[in-house]
């Protein structure tokens, strides 16, 4: 197969095999969601396993993995995926779904992944200022509940380097037990904006879930 970038590979394959023109293809979005859902089983993901789940040639998944490595994705020595937004490697954002202990790269990831996984997540994170533990229950299609009641998030709304949990973007997105501790932290991180859980929930619905609605329905 000729070397192509991932977008070309996906759209060309979808057109040739399914008759779906590039402007109507949701394959790229479905591959991303399937990657998260396969990782949510709690085990490293091989290219062959994801290709089987997606019903696409393994060459497409190999290219997907190659591009993911350049963006900070995490792989083991056997070439199996360990983390990409959702991760098996510990971070400060513990993310439990279906009894599986997982993690996310940042607070925003923890907020949007339940809707893509179609599962409720129990999230536990730590306020980076006072060390207080924050608990959230985030359903796939409803408003999250949380404790402490003053919980807020730091969110970076601009695009930027999001290549792993320590990237300039991800490392600025946290949960805080109160607006007061968030304001202390944001003084040294001016790119971050303090938002309530409800505000982030609306951002996620509009800017993450809505654009992927067609792809999500095709996975039902």
C-alpha positions in Angstrom: 0.0 0.0 0.0 1.4 3.4 -1.0 2.4 5.7 1.9 -0.4 8.2 2.6 -1.3 10.4 5.5 -4.0 9.0 7.8 -6.8 11.2 6.4 -6.1 10.1 2.8 -5.8 6.5 3.8 -9.1 6.5 5.7 -11.2 8.5 3.2 -9.8 6.5 0.2 -10.5 3.2 1.9 -14.1 4.3 2.9 -14.9 5.4 -0.6 -13.4 2.4 -2.3 -15.0 -0.2 0.0 -18.2 1.5 1.3 -18.9 4.0 -1.5 -18.8 6.9 1.1 -17.3 10.1 -0.3 -14.8 11.9 1.9 -17.1 14.7 3.0 -19.6 12.1 4.4 -17.2 9.7 6.0 -17.2 9.3 9.7 -14.6 6.6 9.8 -11.9 8.7 11.3 -14.1 9.7 14.2 -15.3 6.1 14.7 -11.7 4.9 14.8 -10.9 7.4 17.5 -14.0 6.4 19.6 -13.3 2.7 19.1 -9.7 3.3 20.3 -11.0 4.7 23.5 -13.6 2.0 24.0 -11.0 -0.7 23.4 -8.6 0.8 25.9 -11.5 1.1 28.4 -11.3 -2.7 28.7 -8.2 -2.1 30.8 -5.7 -3.9 28.7 -3.0 -2.8 26.1 -4.4 -2.6 22.6 -2.7 -4.1 19.7 -3.1 -2.8 16.1 -4.6 -6.2 15.1 -7.2 -6.0 17.9 -8.3 -2.5 17.0 -8.3 -3.3 13.2 -10.6 -6.3 14.0 -12.9 -4.1 16.1 -13.1 -1.4 13.5 -13.3 -3.8 10.5 -10.5 -2.0 8.6 -7.1 -3.1 7.3 -4.4 -3.2 9.8 -2.4 -0.7 7.6 -4.9 2.0 8.6 -4.4 1.2 12.3 -0.6 1.1 12.0 -0.7 4.6 10.4 -3.1 5.7 13.2 -0.6 4.4 15.8 2.4 6.0 14.0 0.7 9.4 14.1 -0.4 8.9 17.7 3.2 8.4 18.7 4.2 11.8 17.3 1.4 13.4 19.4 2.5 11.9 22.7 0.6 8.7 22.7 1.9 5.9 25.0 2.9 2.4 23.7 4.6 -0.6 25.3 7.7 -2.4 24.0 5.5 -4.7 22.0 3.9 -1.9 20.1 0.6 -2.1 22.0 -1.3 1.1 22.8 -1.3 2.1 26.5 -2.7 5.6 26.4 -4.0 8.3 24.2 -6.2 10.8 26.1 -7.5 7.7 28.0 -4.6 5.8 29.5 -3.6 2.8 31.5 -0.6 4.7 32.9 -1.3 6.5 36.2 -2.0 10.2 36.2 -3.6 12.5 38.8 -7.0 11.9 37.2 -8.3 8.4 38.2 -11.1 7.3 35.8 -13.1 4.2 36.7 -15.5 2.7 34.2 -17.1 -0.7 34.4 -14.9 -1.6 37.3 -11.7 -0.8 35.4 -9.0 1.4 36.9 -8.0 3.9 34.2 -6.7 7.4 34.0 -7.0 10.5 31.8 -4.5 13.0 30.6 -6.4 16.0 31.9 -9.6 17.2 33.6 -11.2 18.0 30.3 -10.6 14.4 29.1 -12.3 13.1 32.2 -15.3 15.2 31.4 -15.8 14.3 27.7 -14.8 10.6 27.6 -17.9 9.1 29.3 -20.0 10.4 26.4 -17.7 8.7 23.9 -17.5 5.5 25.9 -21.2 5.5 26.5 -20.5 4.6 30.2 -20.7 6.4 33.5 -17.3 7.2 35.0 -16.3 7.6 38.6 -13.5 10.2 38.6 -11.1 11.0 41.5 -8.6 13.8 41.2 -6.5 15.9 43.5 -6.6 19.6 43.9 -3.0 20.7 43.0 -3.0 23.5 45.6 -4.4 22.0 48.8 -4.2 18.3 48.0 -8.0 17.8 48.7 -9.5 14.8 46.9 -12.3 15.5 44.4 -14.9 13.0 43.4 -17.2 13.1 40.4 -19.7 10.8 38.8 -19.9 11.6 35.1 -22.7 10.0 33.1 -22.5 9.7 29.3 -25.6 11.9 28.7 -26.3 13.8 31.9 -25.0 16.5 34.2 -22.1 15.3 36.5 -22.4 15.2 40.2 -19.4 16.0 42.4 -18.0 16.6 45.8 -16.8 19.0 47.2 -19.7 21.2 46.1 -17.4 24.1 45.1 -15.5 22.0 42.6 -14.3 23.9 39.5 -11.8 23.2 36.7 -9.0 25.0 35.0 -9.5 24.8 31.2 -7.3 26.0 28.3 -9.7 26.9 25.5 -7.1 27.6 22.8 -5.6 25.0 20.7 -2.0 24.0 21.4 0.4 21.2 22.2 -1.7 18.4 23.8 0.9 15.6 23.4 0.6 13.7 26.6 -0.3 14.5 30.2 2.7 16.7 30.8 2.2 18.7 27.6 1.8 22.5 27.9 -2.0 22.1 27.3 -2.9 19.1 29.4 -0.7 20.0 32.3 -2.8 23.2 32.9 -6.2 21.4 33.1 -7.0 20.3 36.6 -9.9 19.9 39.1 -10.0 22.1 42.1 -12.0 21.7 45.3 -12.9 25.4 45.3 -12.7 28.6 43.2 -10.3 30.0 45.8 -7.7 27.3 45.2 -8.2 27.6 41.5 -7.6 31.3 41.6 -4.3 30.8 43.4 -3.1 28.3 40.8 -4.3 30.3 37.8 -2.2 33.3 38.9 0.8 31.4 37.6 -1.0 29.9 34.6 -2.6 32.8 32.8 -3.6 30.6 29.7 -6.1 28.7 31.9 -9.7 29.7 32.5 -11.7 28.7 35.6 -15.0 27.1 34.8 -17.6 25.3 36.8 -18.4 21.6 36.2 -21.7 22.6 34.6 -20.0 25.1 32.2 -17.5 22.5 31.1 -20.3 20.0 30.6 -22.0 22.4 28.2 -18.7 23.0 26.3 -18.2 19.2 26.0 -21.7 18.7 24.7 -21.4 21.4 22.1 -17.8 21.1 21.0 -17.0 17.4 21.5 -20.1 15.3 21.5 -22.3 17.2 19.0 -19.7 17.0 16.2 -19.3 13.3 16.8 -23.0 12.6 17.0 -23.2 10.9 13.6 -20.2 8.7 14.3 -21.5 7.7 17.8 -24.9 6.7 16.4 -23.2 4.5 13.8 -21.5 2.6 16.7 -24.8 1.9 18.5 
